C-alpha cells in the first residue's frame, strides 16, 4: 500500500491534525472548526459527532436496543426506543 493523498501517513490513524489552528479556505475565510480539540479529548468508545448550530456535538451511545433517530432537517439526532417498545 502506498502513501495517501501525498501525505506521509500510510493509514488514517497515522494522520496528525493541528486542532489548535484557525482553519481557513483558499479565500482566507474561517472554516469554523473551533471545538475539535475539546471533543476529541472527551471521546469514549462508541461516541459519534454531528453538526448542530454550526458546531460539532458529541452523542454518546444509547441504551441497548435504542435506534438513532432524526427529527428531520434542522433537528438534532438522538437515541430512542424503537416504536412499540
Beta strands, then each sheet from edge to edge (+ up, - down):
strand 1: 48-52
strand 2: 55-59
strand 3: 67-70
strand 4: 77-80
sheet 1: 1+ 2-
sheet 2: 3+ 4-
end
